[in-house]
Amino acid sequence: MIIESLELARLSEDRIDEALPRATYEVTLDDKGRLRWTAQRNGEQEIWTKDPEAGFWTRFDVSFMRILPFRGQL
C-alpha cells in the first residue's frame, strides 16, 4: 500500500503498531526443539505449546497429513 499523505501514513503506522501485539504471536522453539507461541496480552506474557488459533480437528488434520508420503511431491 502506498500512502502519499504523510499525516495519514503516520496515523496508519501508529494504529498498526498499536494493534500488532494483540493480533500476533512470536513463534519460537523451546529447549527440546518444539514450537511455542508467545503473545503479550493485557501487559502479561502468555505462552502456548499448541497453536492457539487451531482447534482440535485442525491439529488432528495436520498431524494426520504428516504421516502421508506427500513431502516428495511438494
N, C-alpha and C positions, 0 to 999 in steps of 0.2 A: 504494500500500500504506500502510495506517495501522498504526503500531506504538504501542500505548499504554504499553508498558513502556519507561521512559527507559533503563534498562540494556541491554535488548535492542536498542533503537534505536541507541544509541551503538556497540554491538558490530557491528551490521549496517553502520552507516556506515563504521566502521574497515575492515571486510573489503572492502566495495565500493571504498573509496578505495585499498586495497592492491592489488586485482585490476585496476582500470581500466587502469593503464599497460601491463599485459601483454596486455590484450584489446582495445585500441582503437588507432586511428590518428588523427592530425591530418591532414586533407586541406587542402592549400593550392595556390595557383597559383605556378608559377615565373615567371621574368622574361619568358618568351615566352607566358604565359597557359595553360600546360599543367598538368594536375593532377599533384600529387606527394603521396605518402603518407609520413608521418613517424611513427616509433614509438620509444619508449625500451625497449630490450631489454638486460637484464643491465648496466644502467648506461651503455650506449652508444646513441647516436642512429643509427637506420637510416632510409634514405630509399629509396623505390621510385618509379619513373617509370610503373609499371603497377600496377594493383590487385593487391596481394599475396595476396588471398583468391580471385582469379578465375584459373581455368586458361585454357589456350589456346582451347578451344571456347566458353567463356563470353564471352571477349573478342571472338572471331570473331562470335558471335551478336549482340552489342551493336553491333559495327561494321557488320554487315550491316543491322541494323534502322535504323541512322541514314540509310541511303540510300533507304529506303522512304518514301512520302508519307503517313505517319501523323500528323505533327505537327499538322495542322489538325483532326484528329479526336480529339485528346487533350483 
